[in-house]
Structures are given as structure tokens and as C-alpha cells.
Amino acid sequence: MKSIFKFNISKGLLSAAMLSAVLASCSEDVMDNINKDANHTTNAPSKFILADVITSTAFNNVGGDLNTYFSAYVENEVGTYNQLYNAEIRQNEPSASSTFNNVWGNIYSSLKNARIVIKKCSEGGEQEGNYTTKGMAEVMAALNSAILTDAYGDVPYTQAALPDLTNGKPQYMNPEIDSQENVYKTIMQLLDNAIVDLPQGDKTAPGSFDLLYSGDKAKWLKLAYGLKARYTMRLMKRSTNVAADMAKVIEYVDKSFASVDDQAAFDHYSASNLNPLFDFQWSRDAISASQSMYDKLAARKDPRISRVYYNPSSWAHLVPGNAKFRLAPNGTPTERQNYYSYSVYVYAQLAPTMLMSYHELLFLKAEALCRLNRANEAEGVLKQAVVAAIANTEKSVTAAMNAPTVLGYGGLQDISADAITTAQAETYFETNVKPLFAVNALKEVMNQKYIALWGASGEATESYNDIRRMKALGENYVTLANTGKFPLRCPYGSDDTLANPNVKKAYGDGQYVYTEPVWWAGGTR
């Protein structure tokens, strides 16, 4: 209320009554507006929300805390300081509700925003008729739902992260926990809905606010099929007809990415927008090069050995035999910084985050073919996958060599070995990979995929999912060296273990992370 009222006693009771009424009305208006943020909109076009969903999904949910910790769990890297060291030796961090609390909240925020876009673009919504944008949001909702349930198992879902608020509050203050089985049914339905919606076009397209494909609906459709392939493979333990589902994986792959140009790469990092693995290591200096990973490369005489190791203090390129080539032992490192060698990936400030890569897709097809006893067909697909994976390694090496922050301190020293060419990658396959494939085709597919997903692009999460899936199937194709307890899942976030009785009860003391696999890995929740 900005106006000033002058009370004139001569006007008598009528004036007093009128003033009282005005003041009462003004007081109600003031109270109604308390705690309202007048400087920020409470409603936004779908394209702005979509941009936020894509960015938060890439940086926080795919490339963030889950990927960093999982890289230690699956021995891509070794935790050698502070929280990552505790995770490495299985002390506190893997079971503490605080460890993954930030990403727990971030995933729900991304999921809610994706659902807002879906609602806006649905029948009766403000932007009804924006079918392609709706399909994009359905893909992102499916992806975030999978990240959530793959990490945590049964989770609050149908009553959580809803786009509708009542009096500024969530509809459900203590949302109930949904089974992973039901969450996965929704994931698949979201992708099916997206496959229908994406080709139909928009009234107002997102254009450049689509930070993955700049509004290219055909590429989004390929991503939807690629995710269907990933999640169909994920559910293999629960399949009632494995052969039929492997055939579906192949079908979905064939409808997905045709080349690396189609892959879902969030490629918007710079001197100020940092690749999340680089951001973590630059500020924390908590992970080092893994002995276990090196051993797998060495056993295959993999050319990537000559490209990916560095001295942490001098930033000098290292090759085996160098006195300073020092690998961290998995599960038993000494807690210290700047001691063990680093992989080049931790310097890759400009490397994209992969929501789904072309090489992952090829490995899915190769695996499905092997499981259908079609190894002859799988061999050519695996060769394509290995060549694509090595090319992605070279992209990360380039991203590290050109890292603006590192260059500000002199940069990495020039690599002594030349970049691995396509011809050299093909020769590596024919000479070193193919003989192993001939002995045990499926085992070599899974090991090559494991090596391929090591890097700066946020793919350790998919390795973690593969390891758990293989454990559920009784397959020990990828050998891990850490003899400590293997975390089978993430503990729920502390925000909800403290506030939501349903989550608090499910969390208990957190030790279930070592004993209870998620549902798709043979568990009950």
C-alpha cells in the first residue's frame, strides 16, 4: 500500500468506517503477497524449461556425483582422497544418506521440470500442439526416471516430482515409495509416447534451446529408440523371453544412431562451463589412475595405454616404464594427493557428456547378437564399436590438451605418442581383440564396452549398471580387483531419510546397499 490516507475527524463515523475498510483490504493484499518473488516469473515457455532439463540432466545427473563415485566402484579410477578415498575403502560414504543427497534432489528437480513441459504441451495445456517438444520432454523424463531408479531402486515416484502445486506446496508431503518394476513400466511407456509424439511437429519449436539436437526431431527419435535398447537390455534378468528381447534390442538399435553425429552428446563446456569430471577433480584432487583398468589394457596391448596417463604434479605425459608411472591399487591405496598417476580424462575440461553414445549403442547390438549365438554377425559390430570408442578417447585427449583452465597454468605437456588413427584402431581389433573374441565372444564384448565407457563423458554409470546386471546373471566377465564389499545400489538422500517416514524406514542404517540388489538385478526393491 503506497498511498497516504489523512483521517479527518469531522467526517465522523462514515469516514472512519470507510478508512477501516480500505485498511483491511490493503492489509489482505499485503498478506497475500508476502513471500512472493515479484522479480522472477513463476511460469515459463516450454523451450526455456527444456533447456534447463537438458543442462541439469547432463551436468548433475549423468556427469555428476553418481558417475564420479561409480567410476571408483567399477575401477575406472581409484578414490585416493577424502570422500572418494572413503568410498574406495568402503568406509561410510557408500552407505551414508548424505553422499548422494545432492544428486537425489537434482534428479527429482529435472524430472519435475520434464513433467511440467509434458503437461504444458499436452491436450488442454498452454502449449498444446507442441508435440515434438512434448516428445523431447518424455525422453528426458524417461532418462531421469531410469537414472533415479537404477541408482536407488524403489523410489518415491508417482506422488513425487509432480508439476502441480497446492497453495505453493507439493501435493504429497510424504510421497509413497513405488516399486522399481512399476517405475520401469512408466519409463518404457514414456519412450513409447515420445516415439509417437516426436514426428508430429510443433507450433512453436524450441530451436536453439534444444541443447542436444537444435530441434532435430529425427535425432530425438533415434535417441528414444536407443534408450529403449538400453533399458530392454537392462531388464534381461527379469525377461520372460530373452531371445525375443535380444531381437528387440537389435531392432531398436537399428532404428537409432547411424553414426557418431547422431549420439546424444551435451557439448557446451568452456572456460566457465566445466565438464563435471574435470570440475570435480580440479577442485577436489581426489581420484587417481586405476591399476585394474591398466591391467585390462595391458593384457590386450591396447594402444590407449600410450595416450592416457599423466604425472599429476608436472603434467608430463607418462608411458609404462617411466619412474613416475605410478598406478593406484584398487581398494588399498594410500590416501594422498598428487602422488599416483592421473588419467588424461580428469583434465578433459571440454569433453562432452554423453546422455547416450554411438559406441554404447553398438556394444548393445554386439551383446544382443552374441546372446542369440550370432557371433559371426557380432564381430563386425564389435569392430565398429571399438573403433568408435577409440575415436572418442582421442576426442577426450584433445579436450584435455585444449583445456582453457589447464592452459592457463602452462597446459599438459605434448603427448609423446601420436594419435591413434582409424587404421590403427582396426589393426588393434584384428590383432588383439579378435583372438579373444574367438575364445569367448560375449566376454570380450563386455570387456571392450567396459574399457570404452571409461572416460570424461559420464559413462561410468552405465558400466556400473552393466556390472550389476552381469552379477545378477551369474556372469563374471569383467573382473574387479577391489576385494572390499561391492555397493549394489546408492543410499537414499538425506533430505528424505530425515523428512519422509516412508524413505526413512526403507533406508534403515544404510547397510542394505551391500546386501540388497535392485529389482532388475534380482532383488526385491
C-alpha positions as CSV (number, residue, x, y, z in Angstrom):
1,M,0.0,0.0,0.0
2,K,1.8,3.2,-1.2
3,S,-0.9,5.9,-0.8
4,I,-1.1,8.0,2.4
5,F,-4.6,8.4,4.0
6,K,-5.5,11.5,6.0
7,F,-8.1,11.0,8.7
8,N,-10.5,14.0,9.1
9,I,-12.3,13.7,12.5
10,S,-15.1,15.9,11.2
11,K,-16.2,13.3,8.7
12,G,-17.5,11.3,11.6
13,L,-18.1,7.6,11.7
14,L,-18.7,7.1,8.0
15,S,-15.2,8.3,7.2
16,A,-13.8,6.1,9.9
17,A,-15.7,3.1,8.6
18,M,-14.5,3.8,5.0
19,L,-10.9,4.1,6.1
20,S,-11.2,0.9,8.2
21,A,-12.5,-1.0,5.2
22,V,-9.7,0.4,2.9
23,L,-7.0,-0.5,5.5
24,A,-8.5,-4.0,5.9
25,S,-8.4,-4.5,2.1
26,C,-4.9,-3.2,1.9
27,S,-3.8,-5.4,4.7
28,E,-5.2,-8.5,3.0
29,D,-3.4,-7.6,-0.3
30,V,-0.1,-7.2,1.6
31,M,-0.5,-10.5,3.3
32,D,-1.4,-12.3,0.1
33,N,1.9,-11.0,-1.4
34,I,4.2,-11.8,1.4
35,N,6.9,-14.3,0.4
36,K,6.1,-13.9,-3.3
37,D,9.1,-13.3,-5.6
38,A,7.9,-10.4,-7.8
39,N,11.2,-10.3,-9.7
40,H,11.2,-13.9,-11.1
41,T,8.5,-15.5,-13.3
42,T,6.5,-18.4,-12.0
43,N,5.7,-19.6,-15.5
44,A,8.0,-20.0,-18.5
45,P,7.7,-21.3,-22.1
46,S,8.5,-24.9,-22.5
47,K,11.6,-24.3,-24.5
48,F,13.3,-22.5,-21.6
49,I,12.4,-25.3,-19.2
50,L,13.6,-27.9,-21.7
51,A,17.0,-26.2,-21.9
52,D,17.2,-26.4,-18.1
53,V,16.2,-30.0,-18.1
54,I,18.9,-31.0,-20.7
55,T,21.6,-29.0,-18.9
56,S,20.8,-30.2,-15.4
57,T,20.5,-33.8,-16.6
58,A,23.8,-33.7,-18.4
59,F,25.9,-31.9,-15.8
60,N,24.3,-33.0,-12.5
61,N,22.6,-36.4,-13.2
62,V,24.7,-38.1,-15.9
63,G,28.0,-36.5,-15.4
64,G,27.9,-35.6,-11.7
65,D,28.2,-37.4,-8.3
66,L,26.8,-40.7,-9.4
67,N,29.3,-41.0,-12.3
68,T,32.2,-39.9,-10.1
69,Y,31.6,-42.4,-7.3
70,F,30.7,-45.2,-9.8
71,S,33.9,-44.6,-11.6
72,A,35.6,-45.8,-8.4
73,Y,33.2,-48.6,-7.8
74,V,33.8,-50.1,-11.3
75,E,37.6,-49.3,-11.1
76,N,37.8,-46.8,-14.0
77,E,39.6,-44.6,-11.4
78,V,40.6,-45.0,-7.8
79,G,39.5,-42.8,-4.9
80,T,42.6,-41.6,-3.2
81,Y,41.5,-38.6,-1.1
82,N,38.7,-37.6,1.3
83,Q,35.2,-38.8,0.4
84,L,36.4,-40.7,-2.7
85,Y,39.0,-42.5,-0.6
86,N,36.3,-43.5,1.9
87,A,34.2,-44.8,-1.0
88,E,37.3,-46.7,-2.3
89,I,37.9,-48.5,1.0
90,R,34.1,-48.9,1.6
91,Q,34.1,-46.7,4.7
92,N,30.9,-44.7,5.5
93,E,30.4,-43.0,2.1
94,P,28.7,-45.8,0.1
95,S,26.0,-46.2,2.8
96,A,25.7,-42.6,4.1
97,S,22.5,-40.8,3.2
98,S,24.4,-37.6,2.7
99,T,26.7,-39.0,0.0
100,F,24.3,-38.8,-2.9
101,N,21.8,-36.3,-1.4
102,N,22.6,-33.5,-3.9
103,V,22.1,-35.7,-7.0
104,W,19.0,-37.2,-5.4
105,G,17.4,-33.8,-5.3
106,N,18.7,-32.8,-8.7
107,I,17.2,-35.8,-10.4
108,Y,13.8,-35.1,-8.9
109,S,14.1,-31.4,-10.0
110,S,14.9,-32.5,-13.5
111,L,12.1,-35.0,-13.6
112,K,9.6,-32.4,-12.3
113,N,10.6,-29.9,-14.9
114,A,10.3,-32.5,-17.7
115,R,6.8,-33.3,-16.4
116,I,5.9,-29.6,-16.5
117,V,6.9,-29.5,-20.2
118,I,4.8,-32.6,-20.9
119,K,1.8,-31.1,-19.2
120,K,2.2,-27.7,-20.9
121,C,2.3,-29.4,-24.4
122,S,-0.5,-31.9,-23.7
123,E,-4.2,-31.5,-24.5
124,G,-5.6,-28.6,-22.6
125,G,-2.1,-27.2,-21.8
126,E,-0.8,-23.7,-22.5
127,Q,1.3,-25.0,-25.4
128,E,-1.0,-27.8,-26.7
129,G,0.1,-28.9,-30.2
130,N,3.8,-28.8,-29.5
131,Y,4.1,-32.5,-30.0
132,T,7.8,-32.6,-30.7
133,T,8.7,-30.6,-27.6
134,K,6.4,-32.9,-25.6
135,G,8.3,-35.9,-27.0
136,M,11.6,-34.4,-26.1
137,A,10.4,-33.9,-22.5
138,E,9.1,-37.5,-22.5
139,V,12.5,-38.8,-23.4
140,M,14.1,-36.7,-20.7
141,A,11.6,-37.8,-18.1
142,A,12.3,-41.4,-19.1
143,L,16.1,-40.9,-18.8
144,N,15.9,-39.2,-15.5
145,S,13.5,-41.8,-14.1
146,A,15.9,-44.5,-15.1
147,I,18.9,-42.7,-13.6
148,L,16.9,-42.4,-10.4
149,T,15.6,-46.0,-10.0
150,D,18.8,-47.6,-11.4
151,A,20.8,-45.9,-8.6
152,Y,18.3,-46.1,-5.7
153,G,15.9,-49.0,-6.5
154,D,12.4,-48.5,-5.3
155,V,11.8,-44.7,-5.0
156,P,9.0,-42.2,-4.4
157,Y,7.7,-41.6,-7.9
158,T,4.0,-41.3,-8.8
159,Q,3.5,-39.0,-5.8
160,A,6.8,-37.2,-6.2
161,A,8.2,-34.5,-8.6
162,L,4.7,-33.6,-9.7
163,P,4.1,-30.4,-11.8
164,D,1.1,-29.3,-9.8
165,L,1.3,-27.5,-6.5
166,T,-1.4,-26.8,-4.0
167,N,-1.1,-23.5,-2.2
168,G,2.6,-23.4,-3.2
169,K,3.2,-26.8,-1.6
170,P,3.6,-30.3,-3.1
171,Q,0.5,-32.4,-3.4
172,Y,2.1,-35.1,-1.2
173,M,4.4,-34.0,1.6
174,N,5.5,-37.6,2.3
175,P,5.2,-39.4,-1.1
176,E,5.0,-43.2,-1.0
177,I,7.6,-45.4,-2.5
178,D,7.0,-47.1,-5.9
179,S,8.5,-50.4,-6.9
180,Q,11.3,-50.3,-9.5
181,E,9.2,-52.7,-11.6
182,N,6.4,-50.1,-11.9
183,V,8.9,-47.2,-12.5
184,Y,10.3,-49.2,-15.4
185,K,6.9,-49.7,-16.8
186,T,6.4,-45.9,-16.8
187,I,9.9,-45.4,-18.4
188,M,9.0,-47.7,-21.3
189,Q,5.6,-46.0,-21.7
190,L,7.2,-42.6,-21.8
191,L,9.6,-43.7,-24.5
192,D,6.7,-45.2,-26.5
193,N,4.7,-42.0,-26.1
194,A,7.8,-40.0,-27.3
195,I,8.1,-42.2,-30.4
196,V,4.5,-41.3,-31.3
197,D,4.8,-37.6,-30.4
198,L,8.2,-36.6,-31.8
199,P,7.4,-36.9,-35.5
200,Q,4.3,-34.7,-35.3
201,G,6.0,-31.4,-35.1
202,D,5.5,-28.2,-33.1
203,K,3.5,-25.0,-33.3
204,T,6.5,-23.2,-31.7
205,A,9.7,-25.2,-31.9
206,P,12.4,-25.0,-29.2
207,G,15.1,-24.2,-31.8
208,S,18.5,-23.4,-30.2
209,F,17.0,-24.1,-26.7
210,D,17.2,-27.8,-27.5
211,L,20.8,-28.1,-26.4
212,L,21.1,-31.6,-27.7
213,Y,19.9,-31.5,-31.3
214,S,18.7,-28.0,-32.0
215,G,15.1,-29.2,-32.6
216,D,16.0,-32.1,-34.9
217,K,13.1,-34.4,-34.2
218,A,14.6,-37.3,-36.2
219,K,17.6,-37.4,-33.9
220,W,15.5,-37.3,-30.8
221,L,13.5,-40.2,-32.2
222,K,16.8,-42.1,-32.6
223,L,17.6,-41.3,-29.0
224,A,14.3,-42.7,-27.9
225,Y,14.9,-45.9,-29.7
226,G,18.5,-46.1,-28.3
227,L,17.2,-45.7,-24.8
228,K,14.6,-48.5,-25.4
229,A,17.5,-50.7,-26.4
230,R,19.5,-49.8,-23.3
231,Y,16.6,-50.4,-20.9
232,T,15.4,-53.6,-22.6
233,M,18.9,-55.0,-22.1
234,R,18.8,-53.7,-18.5
235,L,15.8,-55.8,-17.8
236,M,17.3,-59.0,-19.1
237,K,17.3,-60.7,-15.6
238,R,13.5,-60.1,-15.5
239,S,12.8,-61.1,-19.0
240,T,10.3,-64.0,-19.7
241,N,11.7,-64.4,-23.2
242,V,15.4,-63.4,-23.5
243,A,15.7,-64.3,-27.2
244,A,12.7,-62.1,-28.1
245,D,14.0,-59.3,-26.0
246,M,17.5,-59.5,-27.6
247,A,15.8,-59.3,-31.0
248,K,14.0,-56.2,-29.8
249,V,17.4,-54.7,-28.7
250,I,18.7,-55.2,-32.2
251,E,15.6,-53.8,-33.7
252,Y,15.8,-50.7,-31.5
253,V,19.5,-50.2,-32.3
254,D,18.9,-50.4,-36.0
255,K,16.3,-47.5,-35.6
256,S,18.7,-45.5,-33.5
257,F,22.0,-43.7,-34.2
258,A,23.5,-44.3,-37.6
259,S,26.8,-42.6,-36.8
260,V,28.6,-40.6,-34.1
261,D,26.8,-37.5,-35.5
262,D,23.6,-38.8,-34.0
263,Q,24.7,-39.5,-30.5
264,A,23.3,-37.6,-27.6
265,A,26.3,-35.5,-26.6
266,F,25.9,-32.4,-24.4
267,D,28.8,-30.4,-25.9
268,H,28.5,-27.0,-24.2
269,Y,31.6,-26.8,-22.0
270,S,34.1,-24.0,-22.0
271,A,36.4,-22.0,-19.7
272,S,33.4,-21.2,-17.4
273,N,31.1,-24.1,-18.1
274,L,33.2,-27.1,-16.9
275,N,32.9,-30.8,-17.8
276,P,31.7,-32.2,-14.4
277,L,34.6,-34.8,-14.0
278,F,37.1,-32.1,-14.6
279,D,35.2,-29.7,-12.3
280,F,35.3,-32.3,-9.5
281,Q,39.0,-33.3,-9.9
282,W,40.2,-29.7,-10.3
283,S,38.6,-28.7,-7.0
284,R,39.0,-31.9,-5.0
285,D,42.0,-33.7,-6.5
286,A,40.5,-37.0,-5.1
287,I,40.9,-39.6,-7.8
288,S,43.9,-41.3,-9.5
289,A,44.7,-43.8,-12.2
290,S,43.4,-47.4,-11.6
291,Q,45.7,-50.4,-11.6
292,S,42.8,-52.6,-12.5
293,M,42.0,-50.6,-15.6
294,Y,45.6,-50.5,-16.7
295,D,45.8,-54.3,-16.3
296,K,42.9,-54.8,-18.7
297,L,44.5,-52.5,-21.3
298,A,47.9,-54.1,-20.9
299,A,46.5,-57.7,-21.3
300,R,45.2,-56.6,-24.7
301,K,48.2,-54.4,-25.7
302,D,45.6,-51.7,-26.1
303,P,47.1,-48.6,-27.8
304,R,45.2,-46.3,-25.5
305,I,47.9,-47.0,-22.9
306,S,50.2,-44.7,-24.8
307,R,47.7,-41.8,-24.8
308,V,46.0,-41.6,-21.4
309,Y,48.4,-41.3,-18.4
310,Y,49.9,-38.2,-16.8
311,N,52.1,-37.1,-13.9
312,P,49.8,-35.1,-11.5
313,S,52.5,-32.6,-10.5
314,S,54.4,-31.9,-13.6
315,W,51.6,-32.7,-16.1
316,A,54.1,-34.7,-18.1
317,H,52.8,-37.5,-20.3
318,L,53.7,-40.9,-18.9
319,V,54.2,-44.3,-20.5
320,P,54.8,-47.6,-18.7
321,G,58.3,-47.9,-17.6
322,N,58.7,-44.3,-16.6
323,A,59.8,-44.0,-13.0
324,K,56.9,-41.7,-12.2
325,F,54.3,-44.1,-13.8
326,R,52.5,-45.0,-10.6
327,L,49.1,-46.6,-10.5
328,A,46.8,-46.7,-7.5
329,P,45.9,-50.1,-6.2
330,N,42.2,-50.8,-6.1
331,G,40.8,-51.0,-2.6
332,T,44.1,-50.4,-0.9
333,P,45.6,-47.0,-1.9
334,T,47.4,-44.7,0.3
335,E,45.3,-41.6,1.0
336,R,47.3,-38.8,-0.6
337,Q,47.1,-36.2,-3.4
338,N,49.5,-35.6,-6.3
339,Y,51.1,-39.0,-5.8
340,Y,49.6,-41.6,-8.2
341,S,49.4,-41.0,-11.9
342,Y,46.2,-39.5,-13.4
343,S,44.2,-40.5,-16.4
344,V,44.0,-37.8,-19.1
345,Y,40.3,-37.8,-18.7
346,V,40.4,-35.8,-15.4
347,Y,41.9,-32.9,-17.5
348,A,39.3,-33.1,-20.2
349,Q,37.6,-29.8,-19.4
350,L,35.9,-29.6,-22.8
351,A,34.8,-33.2,-23.3
352,P,31.1,-33.6,-23.9
353,T,28.8,-35.5,-21.5
354,M,27.1,-38.5,-23.2
355,L,23.4,-39.0,-22.5
356,M,23.9,-41.9,-24.9
357,S,26.9,-42.5,-27.1
358,Y,27.2,-44.2,-30.5
359,H,29.7,-46.7,-29.2
360,E,27.4,-47.7,-26.4
361,L,24.7,-48.4,-28.9
362,L,27.0,-50.6,-31.0
363,F,28.1,-52.6,-27.9
364,L,24.4,-53.2,-27.1
365,K,23.9,-54.7,-30.5
366,A,27.0,-56.8,-30.3
367,E,26.0,-58.2,-27.0
368,A,22.5,-59.0,-28.2
369,L,23.9,-60.8,-31.2
370,C,26.2,-62.8,-29.0
371,R,23.4,-63.8,-26.7
372,L,21.5,-65.0,-29.7
373,N,24.5,-67.1,-30.7
374,R,25.1,-64.9,-33.8
375,A,28.8,-64.3,-33.0
376,N,29.7,-64.1,-36.7
377,E,27.5,-61.0,-37.1
378,A,28.5,-59.6,-33.7
379,E,32.2,-59.5,-34.8
380,G,31.7,-56.7,-37.3
381,V,29.5,-54.7,-35.0
382,L,32.1,-55.1,-32.2
383,K,34.8,-53.8,-34.5
384,Q,32.8,-50.7,-35.3
385,A,32.2,-50.2,-31.6
386,V,35.9,-50.5,-30.7
387,V,36.9,-48.1,-33.5
388,A,34.3,-45.6,-32.4
389,A,35.3,-45.9,-28.7
390,I,39.0,-45.2,-29.5
391,A,37.9,-42.2,-31.6
392,N,36.0,-40.9,-28.5
393,T,39.2,-41.4,-26.4
394,E,41.1,-39.2,-28.9
395,K,38.3,-36.6,-28.6
396,S,38.9,-36.5,-24.8
397,V,42.6,-36.3,-25.2
398,T,42.1,-33.2,-27.5
399,A,39.7,-31.8,-24.9
400,A,42.4,-32.1,-22.2
401,M,45.2,-30.7,-24.4
402,N,42.9,-27.7,-25.1
403,A,41.5,-27.3,-21.6
404,P,41.4,-23.5,-21.0
405,T,42.0,-23.7,-17.3
406,V,44.9,-26.0,-17.6
407,L,46.4,-23.9,-20.4
408,G,46.3,-21.0,-18.1
409,Y,48.9,-22.8,-16.0
410,G,51.0,-23.9,-18.9
411,G,48.9,-26.9,-20.1
412,L,49.6,-30.6,-20.4
413,Q,52.9,-31.5,-21.9
414,D,52.7,-32.8,-25.5
415,I,51.9,-36.4,-25.8
416,S,54.9,-38.4,-26.9
417,A,52.7,-40.9,-28.9
418,D,50.8,-39.9,-32.0
419,A,47.0,-40.0,-32.1
420,I,45.5,-43.4,-32.8
421,T,44.2,-43.5,-36.3
422,T,41.2,-45.4,-37.6
423,A,43.5,-47.8,-39.4
424,Q,45.5,-48.4,-36.2
425,A,42.3,-49.0,-34.3
426,E,41.2,-51.5,-36.9
427,T,44.6,-53.2,-36.7
428,Y,44.3,-53.4,-32.9
429,F,41.0,-55.1,-33.3
430,E,42.2,-57.7,-35.8
431,T,45.4,-58.4,-34.0
432,N,44.5,-58.3,-30.3
433,V,40.7,-58.2,-29.8
434,K,39.6,-60.7,-32.4
435,P,41.5,-63.7,-30.9
436,L,40.0,-63.0,-27.5
437,F,36.5,-62.7,-29.1
438,A,37.1,-66.1,-30.8
439,V,37.7,-67.7,-27.4
440,N,34.7,-66.1,-25.6
441,A,32.7,-63.6,-27.7
442,L,30.4,-62.3,-25.1
443,K,33.2,-61.9,-22.5
444,E,35.3,-59.8,-24.9
445,V,32.2,-57.6,-25.9
446,M,31.6,-56.8,-22.3
447,N,35.3,-56.1,-21.6
448,Q,35.6,-53.8,-24.6
449,K,32.5,-52.0,-23.6
450,Y,33.8,-51.6,-20.1
451,I,37.0,-50.0,-21.5
452,A,35.1,-47.8,-23.9
453,L,32.9,-46.3,-21.2
454,W,35.9,-45.2,-19.2
455,G,36.5,-41.5,-19.8
456,A,35.3,-38.0,-19.2
457,S,31.8,-38.3,-20.7
458,G,29.8,-39.6,-17.8
459,E,29.5,-43.2,-18.9
460,A,30.8,-44.9,-15.7
461,T,27.2,-45.1,-14.6
462,E,26.4,-47.4,-17.5
463,S,29.5,-49.6,-16.6
464,Y,28.1,-49.8,-13.0
465,N,24.8,-50.9,-14.3
466,D,26.4,-53.5,-16.6
467,I,28.5,-54.9,-13.7
468,R,25.4,-55.3,-11.5
469,R,23.4,-56.8,-14.4
470,M,26.2,-59.3,-15.1
471,K,26.4,-60.2,-11.3
472,A,22.6,-60.9,-11.4
473,L,23.1,-63.2,-14.4
474,G,26.0,-65.0,-12.7
475,E,28.5,-63.7,-15.2
476,N,31.9,-62.6,-14.1
477,Y,33.2,-61.3,-17.5
478,V,34.7,-58.1,-16.1
479,T,36.9,-58.8,-13.2
480,L,37.2,-56.2,-10.4
481,A,40.3,-56.1,-8.2
482,N,38.9,-54.4,-5.1
483,T,38.1,-57.2,-2.6
484,G,36.0,-55.0,-0.4
485,K,32.2,-55.1,-0.3
486,F,30.7,-54.0,-3.6
487,P,27.9,-51.4,-3.3
488,L,24.9,-52.8,-5.0
489,R,23.0,-49.5,-5.0
490,C,23.0,-46.0,-3.6
491,P,21.5,-45.0,-0.3
492,Y,18.5,-42.7,-0.3
493,G,19.2,-38.9,0.0
494,S,19.3,-37.4,3.5
495,D,16.7,-34.8,2.6
496,D,14.1,-37.6,2.5
497,T,15.6,-40.0,5.0
498,L,15.1,-37.2,7.5
499,A,11.8,-35.8,6.3
500,N,9.8,-38.7,4.7
501,P,8.9,-41.5,7.1
502,N,8.5,-43.9,4.1
503,V,12.0,-43.3,2.9
504,K,13.4,-43.3,6.5
505,K,12.0,-46.7,7.1
506,A,13.4,-48.1,3.8
507,Y,16.8,-46.6,4.5
508,G,17.3,-48.0,8.0
509,D,21.0,-47.9,8.8
510,G,22.0,-47.8,5.1
511,Q,23.8,-51.2,5.2
512,Y,21.3,-52.6,2.7
513,V,23.4,-51.1,-0.1
514,Y,25.8,-54.0,0.3
515,T,23.3,-56.8,0.6
516,E,20.2,-56.0,-1.5
517,P,20.5,-55.7,-5.3
518,V,17.9,-53.6,-7.1
519,W,14.9,-55.3,-8.6
520,W,16.2,-55.6,-12.1
521,A,19.4,-57.2,-10.7
522,G,17.4,-59.9,-8.9
523,G,16.5,-58.0,-5.7
524,T,13.1,-57.3,-4.2
525,R,13.2,-53.5,-4.2
